[in-house]
C-alpha cells in the first residue's frame, strides 16, 4: 500500500494528532481520514454557531484531568463555568461508545468529571449543530 504525507491527505500536519512534521508519512486509512475530516468540520461549525449565538467560545479537546495513565479530555469545554459537551458517536453502529469497554471508559470519565464539579452535556453527532444544542449550552452556561 502506498504511503502519503499528512499534507497529501489534505490535513494540516499541525492539527493532526501524532504528526510531528509535514514529512511524516502514514499509510492511509481513507475511511478514518474521511471520518476525522467530518468530525473537524462539525467542530468548526459548532464553534461558529456558538459565536453567532453570542456564547463564549468553547475549548476543543479540553483536558480537565491528567491523573494516572489516562488523560481525560472533553470534546468541548467552557472551563470557567465548568461546563463540558461530549459528542458521542458510534452508539448505533457498534463504535467505542456502544461497547462494554468504551462504555466503562466513558463512565469513569463522567464520574471523574462530576467529582470535580463539571456538568457535562451529551449529544450525538447529528445533534451537535442544532438550535436545540445551542439552547442547551446557553442554559447550562447561564448563571
C-alpha positions, 0 to 999 in steps of 0.5 A, a space after each residue: 500500500 502506498 504511503 502519503 504525507 499528512 499534507 497529501 491527505 489534505 490535513 494540516 500536519 499541525 492539527 493532526 494528532 501524532 504528526 510531528 512534521 509535514 514529512 511524516 508519512 502514514 499509510 492511509 486509512 481513507 475511511 478514518 481520514 474521511 471520518 476525522 475530516 467530518 468530525 473537524 468540520 462539525 467542530 468548526 461549525 459548532 464553534 461558529 454557531 456558538 459565536 453567532 449565538 453570542 456564547 463564549 467560545 468553547 475549548 476543543 479537546 479540553 483536558 480537565 484531568 491528567 491523573 494516572 495513565 489516562 488523560 481525560 479530555 472533553 470534546 468541548 469545554 467552557 472551563 470557567 463555568 465548568 461546563 463540558 459537551 461530549 459528542 458521542 458517536 458510534 452508539 448505533 453502529 457498534 463504535 467505542 461508545 456502544 461497547 462494554 469497554 468504551 462504555 466503562 471508559 466513558 463512565 469513569 470519565 463522567 464520574 471523574 468529571 462530576 467529582 470535580 464539579 463539571 456538568 457535562 452535556 451529551 449529544 450525538 453527532 447529528 445533534 451537535 449543530 442544532 438550535 436545540 444544542 445551542 439552547 442547551 449550552 446557553 442554559 447550562 452556561 447561564 448563571 
